[in-house]
Amino acid sequence: MRRALAVLACPLLLAAAPAKPAAPQAAAGSRGEKMARILSLEDMRSTGDGALDRLLADGDRGVRRRAALAAGRIGDASMAGALVARMNDTEPEVRQMSAFALGLLGDPLAAERLVAALTDADPIVRARSVEALGRVGGPRAAPAIVEAVRAALPPDAPVVTVRGDDPGSASTSFFLVTADAPSLDGKYTAFGRVVDGLAVLDAIEASPVNGEAPVTRIELKTIRIVKGPGA
């Protein structure tokens, strides 16, 4: 872990393992009719006796993408298998939405495929997969997420962390790490890095302390969190 002050969410910049996509198939009707059908199914919270599965396999990537979103919003766990198959789609936008939809479904059976997607070529797919794993993965997905975040950080990137081993400790505080601290590995989660203000951080670090508390109170009055590219 390294230094940190103003926070920037980190995109996942990992190499991808090649995926063999399932071949899309054409469904009857115009694009507009297909989109209308998807909206109708979503409104009715129905998969339409296989209609949504067919739309997920449509030859139009826009239809597949919108069908994936509908599958997540409908919330029928029976759609998990079709969405997992779409995680092999050749189009990044479809994989992005399929990962998001799997998170909405919250089916733990999707965790294995989402973990595999942490090495997808597309950074948004990776980010969506992390988000989905936060909903469905459970403790077994945590090591893969940690490694994905670690691999995404430049070697000397200053980071901001929150504690993870105490369920209640990360809700009200975070801290800034200014040097290597291997004893903290696996216990804290790095969620950002410094983009400006390192001189201020150096001044804080140099302040006299009584135990862990500064002798003179130091207040952080404002903070701005900036979304990074692909995050």
RAHUMO-V730641 format. One record per pair of residues at least 6 apart in sequence whose ideal C-beta (glycine too) atoms are under 8 Angstrom apart, sorted by sequence separation. I is the first residue (numbers start at 1). J is the second residue. If there is no record, write none. Layout:
# RAHUMO-V730641
i = <I	I>
j = <J	J>
This chain:
# RAHUMO-V730641
i = <41	47	58	89	120	153	163	164	208	209	27	41	57	72	88	119	162	163	177	194	207	208	29	55	56	71	86	87	102	117	118	133	137	162	207	208	55	58	86	89	117	120	207	41	163	204	37	41	56	71	72	87	102	117	118	133	134	162	207	55	56	71	86	87	102	117	118	133	162	161	162	37	38	84	115	160	161	204	52	56	68	83	87	99	114	130	160	161	160	161	38	160	174	37	52	68	83	84	99	114	115	130	158	159	176	52	83	114	130	158	170	158	34	52	64	79	80	83	95	110	111	114	115	126	165	56	114	161	164	165	178	34	47	163	164	38	57	64	72	80	95	103	111	163	164	176	34	53	56	65	68	79	84	87	96	99	110	111	115	118	162	163	27	35	47	52	56	64	80	83	87	95	111	114	118	161	162	178	27	35	38	42	46	61	65	69	72	73	77	92	96	100	103	108	161	25	31	34	38	41	45	47	53	56	65	68	72	75	76	80	84	87	92	96	99	103	106	107	108	111	115	119	161	162	27	45	52	56	61	64	68	71	72	75	77	80	87	92	95	99	102	103	106	108	111	118	160	161	27	31	35	39	42	45	47	65	66	69	72	73	97	100	103	104	105	159	160	195	25	26	27	31	38	42	47	61	65	68	69	72	92	96	99	100	103	159	160	24	25	26	41	61	68	72	92	99	103	159	160	192	24	25	71	102	159	160	22	24	158	159	24	27	157	158	24	153	24	146	149	150	153	158	149	146	158	22	22	24	22	21	22	19	20	21	19	21	17	19	17	16	127	14	15	16	127	14	16	12	14	15	16	123	124	123	13	12	11	14	12	11	12	11	12	14	12	12	14	13	14	10	12	13	12	11	10	10	10	5	7	2	4	2	3	4	5	2	3	4	2	4	1	1	5	4	3	4	3	4	2	3	1	2	3	2	2	1	1	10	10	9	10	1	9	10	1	7	8	7	8	7	8	1	7	8	4	6	7	1	4	5	6	4	6	2	3	5	6	5	5	3	5	5	4	3	7	9	6	7	8	9	11	13	6	7	8	9	10	11	12	7	8	9	11	6	8	11	10	9>
j = <47	53	64	95	126	159	169	170	214	215	34	48	64	79	95	126	169	170	184	201	214	215	37	63	64	79	94	95	110	125	126	141	145	170	215	216	64	67	95	98	126	129	216	51	173	214	48	52	67	82	83	98	113	128	129	144	145	173	218	67	68	83	98	99	114	129	130	145	174	174	175	51	52	98	129	174	175	218	67	71	83	98	102	114	129	145	175	176	176	177	55	177	191	55	70	86	101	102	117	132	133	148	176	177	194	71	102	133	149	177	189	178	55	74	86	101	102	105	117	132	133	136	137	148	187	79	137	184	187	188	201	58	71	187	188	63	82	89	97	105	120	128	136	188	189	201	60	79	82	91	94	105	110	113	122	125	136	137	141	144	188	189	54	62	74	79	83	91	107	110	114	122	138	141	145	188	189	205	55	63	66	70	74	89	93	97	100	101	105	120	124	128	131	136	189	54	60	63	67	70	74	76	82	85	94	97	101	104	105	109	113	116	121	125	128	132	135	136	137	140	144	148	190	191	57	75	82	86	91	94	98	101	102	105	107	110	117	122	125	129	132	133	136	138	141	148	190	191	58	62	66	70	73	76	78	96	97	100	103	104	128	131	134	135	136	190	191	226	57	58	59	63	70	74	79	93	97	100	101	104	124	128	131	132	135	191	192	57	58	59	74	94	101	105	125	132	136	192	193	225	58	59	105	136	193	194	57	59	193	194	60	63	193	194	61	190	64	186	189	190	193	198	190	189	201	85	86	89	88	88	89	87	88	89	88	90	116	120	119	119	230	118	119	120	231	119	121	118	120	121	122	229	230	230	123	123	123	126	126	126	127	127	130	148	148	149	151	151	152	149	151	152	152	152	152	153	157	158	160	156	158	157	158	159	160	158	159	160	159	161	159	161	176	176	176	177	177	178	177	178	177	178	179	179	180	180	181	190	191	191	192	184	192	193	185	191	192	192	193	193	194	188	194	195	192	194	195	190	193	194	195	194	196	193	194	196	197	197	198	198	200	201	201	201	223	225	223	224	225	226	228	230	224	225	226	227	228	229	230	226	227	228	230	226	228	231	231	231>
